[in-house]
Every structure is written in C-alpha cells, then in structure tokens.
Amino acid sequence: MFLSKHSLFLSLLLLITAASPSTGQSVAPSRVPSNDPTIDHISSKSWRLWAHLGHTQSQWSWDIQLISFYRSTDCSGQKLSSDGIPFDSGHANASWSPDWAFTGSGIWGGRPINDEIYIGMTFSNKEIIRCVEYTNASYSGKGVNEMRIEALNVDTTEWETVLTANNLNLEGSAVNRIPLVQINNPSSEPSLMPSTGCSDDCDFKFDLNFAPA
C-alpha cells in the first residue's frame, strides 16, 4: 500500500524533528565522582579526639601524655603550635588538665560527660590537619580501643566525624599515628585504611560527609 503525499510529508517531518537536537532544553552535565585521596577540603578552628566511654579500657577515664597535630600526612616536620585553647569533656583536677597533653609536661586525666570523653584544641585560625599523633600515658589501663577525630562545623555548630580509628595500641607510652589520607576508591565509598604508618595494626575509616567550613 502506497502512502499518500500528505502522509509521506508528515512521516518525513516526524523523522526530521526526532533527529534534530532540541534547543529548548539544556542538558545537565554528568557528575563524575571525585577520588581525591586527600581531605584538604576540611578546615576548622576546632579539632578533637572523641571516644565513647564504652571504648575506654577503664570504662571511666582516658589518659594521654601528648597530642600533636600536623599538616603533613605522615606526622613529620613541624607540628601545629600548641598555643591554642585546649578543652576537654572533663578531668580529674587541675593537675590533670588538657593543657598537659599538648605540652608533654604532664598527663591529661580525662573524665567523661554523658558517656562521651574527648580532648581537643581551638586554634586562632582555621587549620587543615592531615595527621594526628598521640602518646598514651606511661602506665597501661587508661587507653581507648576506638576513637574518632572530629572537626567543628561552624555553619551548623555541630561536631563532624572526619575519621574513625579502631584496634588502637593500648600499651603504656605507645604512640598511635593516624594519617588523615583516604585511599583512592572507584566506588567513592568510605574505605578502610591500611595499618601502614601506625604504631599498631589499627584500622581507619573515613566519614567524608563533612561540609566545608
């Protein structure tokens, strides 16, 4: 059966319309997942080490001899100045204040508040921290087997988890070195870090939902 001239014209018109690019709509570019192995988009004036009381050895305290923050990813070079304002969830008394943990002149004898125990520092300017190193007290029994490194989001005034570290070294005077570097992962999902660069076989997990400050 032959098509009429009118039907043939309509058919050709439809084919031309379908083949022609649309000029009335804009096509959104596809979003390519970022595999940036750094967390340089996270900067904050306040950083802290946080643990749930259930992850402390003693179930009531956490003692630290020294905490150092670094801009390098391997905790090398000059550490960040300790002239900020130390803070904590609580401590035994003035002789166990958080100041000691940043000078190495004494020991922080941390005490919890509402089952949370933490210590940190507020700097005068926003800082990008790429590695955290802390030394346990010289005696055993006052460490933690899991902790978080958190940064304060100034927009929401909420503490955001940057990294979770577990299977930490609990021995007296042990040094736990925690690089804040993410592994490249095609799925762009939070991944486990290898134990390389840590004083023990500790594991690291990133929670990269932190909004840029």
Backbone hydrogen bonds in HBPLUS format (Angstrom, degrees):
<---DONOR---> <-ACCEPTOR-->    atom                        ^
c    i                          cat <-CA-CA->   ^        H-A-AA   ^      H-
h    n   atom  resd res      DA  || num        DHA   H-A  angle D-A-AA Bond
n    s   type  num  typ     dist DA aas  dist angle  dist       angle   num
A0008-LEU N   A0004-SER O   2.87 MM   4  6.08 162.4  1.90 157.8 163.1     1
A0009-PHE N   A0005-LYS O   2.97 MM   4  6.11 152.1  2.05 143.5 150.5     2
A0010-LEU N   A0006-HIS O   3.09 MM   4  6.37 157.5  2.15 147.4 152.9     3
A0011-SER N   A0007-SER O   2.97 MM   4  6.19 157.1  2.03 148.4 154.9     4
A0012-LEU N   A0008-LEU O   3.03 MM   4  6.24 162.7  2.06 148.7 152.7     5
A0013-LEU N   A0009-PHE O   2.96 MM   4  6.15 154.8  2.03 145.6 153.0     6
A0014-LEU N   A0010-LEU O   2.98 MM   4  6.21 155.8  2.04 149.6 155.0     7
A0015-LEU N   A0011-SER O   3.07 MM   4  6.34 156.9  2.12 148.1 154.3     8
A0016-ILE N   A0012-LEU O   2.99 MM   4  6.22 159.4  2.03 151.2 156.2     9
A0017-THR N   A0013-LEU O   3.00 MM   4  6.18 159.6  2.05 147.8 153.3    10
A0018-ALA N   A0014-LEU O   2.96 MM   4  6.14 159.8  2.00 149.0 154.1    11
A0019-ALA N   A0015-LEU O   3.06 MM   4  6.20 147.2  2.17 142.7 151.2    12
A0020-SER N   A0016-ILE O   3.06 MM   4  6.13 131.4  2.30 141.5 153.4    13
A0182-GLN N   A0037-PRO O   2.88 MM 145  4.77 140.5  2.04 145.2 149.2    14
A0042-ILE N   A0039-ILE O   3.02 MM   3  5.86 165.2  2.04 126.7 129.2    15
A0044-SER N   A0127-GLU O   3.14 MM  83  5.43 159.8  2.19 136.3 137.6    16
A0127-GLU N   A0044-SER O   2.88 MM  83  5.43 167.4  1.89 123.3 124.7    17
A0123-PHE N   A0045-LYS O   2.69 MM  78  5.01 168.4  1.70 150.0 150.1    18
A0152-LEU N   A0046-SER O   3.06 MM 106  5.51 158.5  2.11 154.4 155.4    19
A0047-TRP N   A0121-MET O   3.15 MM  74  5.78 160.6  2.19 156.5 158.0    20
A0121-MET N   A0047-TRP O   2.96 MM  74  5.78 150.2  2.05 159.3 168.9    21
A0048-ARG N   A0150-GLU O   2.96 MM 102  5.36 154.3  2.03 149.7 152.3    22
A0150-GLU N   A0048-ARG O   2.95 MM 102  5.36 169.6  1.96 156.0 159.5    23
A0049-LEU N   A0119-ILE O   2.77 MM  70  5.46 166.6  1.79 162.6 162.4    24
A0119-ILE N   A0049-LEU O   3.02 MM  70  5.46 149.5  2.12 146.6 156.3    25
A0050-TRP N   A0148-ARG O   2.87 MM  98  5.08 166.7  1.89 147.9 152.4    26
A0148-ARG N   A0050-TRP O   2.71 MM  98  5.08 162.2  1.74 153.9 159.9    27
A0051-ALA N   A0117-ILE O   2.92 MM  66  5.46 146.1  2.04 153.5 164.4    28
A0117-ILE N   A0051-ALA O   2.97 MM  66  5.46 161.0  2.01 167.1 169.6    29
A0055-HIS N   A0052-HIS O   2.85 MM   3  5.56 165.5  1.87 124.5 129.5    30
A0053-LEU N   A0115-ASP O   2.91 MM  62  5.03 163.8  1.94 141.3 139.7    31
A0056-THR N   A0053-LEU O   3.12 MM   3  5.44 166.9  2.14 113.6 116.1    32
A0145-ASN N   A0055-HIS O   2.95 MM  90  5.66 155.9  2.01 159.8 164.8    33
A0057-GLN N   A0143-GLY O   2.95 MM  86  5.70 163.5  1.98 154.8 153.9    34
A0062-TRP N   A0110-GLY O   3.30 MM  48  4.92 150.3  2.39 120.0 124.2    35
A0110-GLY N   A0062-TRP O   2.83 MM  48  4.92 140.0  1.99 148.4 145.5    36
A0063-ASP N   A0142-LYS O   2.97 MM  79  5.42 162.4  2.00 146.1 151.2    37
A0064-ILE N   A0108-TRP O   3.08 MM  44  5.24 146.8  2.20 136.3 146.3    38
A0108-TRP N   A0064-ILE O   2.86 MM  44  5.24 164.4  1.88 164.1 159.5    39
A0065-GLN N   A0135-THR O   2.84 MM  70  5.48 155.4  1.90 154.9 161.1    40
A0135-THR N   A0066-LEU O   2.77 MM  69  5.11 155.7  1.83 149.6 157.2    41
A0067-ILE N   A0101-ALA O   2.61 MM  34  5.62 141.3  1.76 166.0 160.0    42
A0068-SER N   A0133-GLU O   2.78 MM  65  5.22 157.3  1.83 161.5 166.7    43
A0133-GLU N   A0068-SER O   2.98 MM  65  5.22 165.4  2.00 157.4 160.3    44
A0080-LEU N   A0069-PHE O   2.76 MM  11  5.54 168.7  1.77 155.1 159.1    45
A0070-TYR N   A0131-CYS O   2.95 MM  61  5.16 153.2  2.02 161.7 159.3    46
A0130-ARG N   A0070-TYR O   2.91 MM  60  6.02 157.4  1.96 152.3 159.6    47
A0085-ILE N   A0122-THR O   2.89 MM  37  5.08 164.6  1.91 142.4 146.6    48
A0122-THR N   A0085-ILE O   2.98 MM  37  5.08 157.1  2.04 128.3 135.1    49
A0087-PHE N   A0120-GLY O   3.00 MM  33  5.45 154.2  2.07 139.0 139.3    50
A0120-GLY N   A0087-PHE O   2.94 MM  33  5.45 160.0  1.98 153.3 153.0    51
A0089-SER N   A0118-TYR O   3.01 MM  29  5.35 144.4  2.14 147.3 142.7    52
A0111-ARG N   A0090-GLY O   2.77 MM  21  4.72 154.4  1.84 120.6 118.4    53
A0092-ALA N   A0109-GLY O   3.13 MM  17  5.84 144.2  2.26 150.5 161.2    54
A0096-TRP N   A0093-ASN O   2.87 MM   3  5.52 165.2  1.90 123.7 128.6    55
A0109-GLY N   A0096-TRP O   3.09 MM  13  4.77 162.6  2.12 118.1 122.7    56
A0100-TRP N   A0097-SER O   3.32 MM   3  6.11 147.0  2.44 118.3 123.0    57
A0101-ALA N   A0098-PRO O   3.14 MM   3  5.54 134.2  2.36 107.6 118.5    58
A0102-PHE N   A0099-ASP O   3.16 MM   3  5.68 154.2  2.23 112.0 119.4    59
A0103-THR N   A0100-TRP O   3.26 MM   3  5.25 155.7  2.32 101.5 108.7    60
A0104-GLY N   A0100-TRP O   2.94 MM   4  5.74 149.0  2.04 154.8 158.6    61
A0113-ILE N   A0116-GLU O   2.74 MM   3  5.26 152.0  1.81 149.9 158.8    62
A0116-GLU N   A0113-ILE O   3.02 MM   3  5.26 154.1  2.09 109.0 117.4    63
A0180-LEU N   A0130-ARG O   2.70 MM  50  4.81 167.6  1.71 133.0 134.2    64
A0132-VAL N   A0178-ILE O   2.93 MM  46  5.14 163.0  1.96 138.5 143.2    65
A0178-ILE N   A0132-VAL O   2.71 MM  46  5.14 171.1  1.72 165.2 167.4    66
A0134-TYR N   A0176-ASN O   3.06 MM  42  5.53 158.9  2.10 145.6 151.1    67
A0176-ASN N   A0134-TYR O   2.93 MM  42  5.53 170.3  1.94 165.6 164.5    68
A0136-ASN N   A0174-ALA O   2.92 MM  38  5.45 165.3  1.94 158.1 160.4    69
A0173-SER N   A0137-ALA O   2.79 MM  36  5.36 146.5  1.90 129.7 131.1    70
A0167-ASN N   A0145-ASN O   2.90 MM  22  5.30 121.3  2.25 163.2 166.2    71
A0147-MET N   A0165-ALA O   2.88 MM  18  5.51 159.0  1.92 159.5 166.6    72
A0165-ALA N   A0147-MET O   2.86 MM  18  5.51 169.0  1.87 168.8 172.3    73
A0149-ILE N   A0163-LEU O   2.89 MM  14  5.31 160.5  1.92 153.0 158.1    74
A0162-VAL N   A0149-ILE O   2.87 MM  13  5.72 162.8  1.90 156.8 162.5    75
A0163-LEU N   A0149-ILE O   3.35 MM  14  5.31 155.8  2.41 141.9 145.4    76
A0151-ALA N   A0160-GLU O   2.99 MM   9  5.47 154.5  2.06 151.9 156.7    77
A0160-GLU N   A0151-ALA O   2.90 MM   9  5.47 174.6  1.90 155.1 156.8    78
A0153-ASN N   A0158-GLU O   2.88 MM   5  5.47 173.9  1.89 160.4 160.8    79
A0157-THR N   A0153-ASN O   2.71 MM   4  5.39 129.4  1.97 148.1 163.9    80
A0207-ASP N   A0162-VAL O   3.35 MM  45  5.39 168.8  2.36 120.5 122.3    81
A0164-THR N   A0205-LYS O   2.71 MM  41  5.08 162.8  1.74 155.3 161.4    82
A0205-LYS N   A0164-THR O   2.77 MM  41  5.08 149.0  1.87 148.5 158.3    83
A0166-ASN N   A0203-ASP O   2.93 MM  37  5.36 154.6  1.99 146.0 154.5    84
A0203-ASP N   A0166-ASN O   2.95 MM  37  5.36 154.8  2.02 138.9 147.1    85
A0174-ALA N   A0171-GLU O   3.19 MM   3  5.35 159.6  2.23 125.6 124.8    86
A0188-SER N   A0185-ASN O   2.82 MM   3  5.31 158.6  1.86 120.6 128.0    87
A0193-MET N   A0204-PHE O   2.78 MM  11  4.80 147.6  1.88 132.3 141.0    88
A0198-CYS N   A0195-SER O   3.06 MM   3  5.58 151.0  2.15 142.5 141.3    89
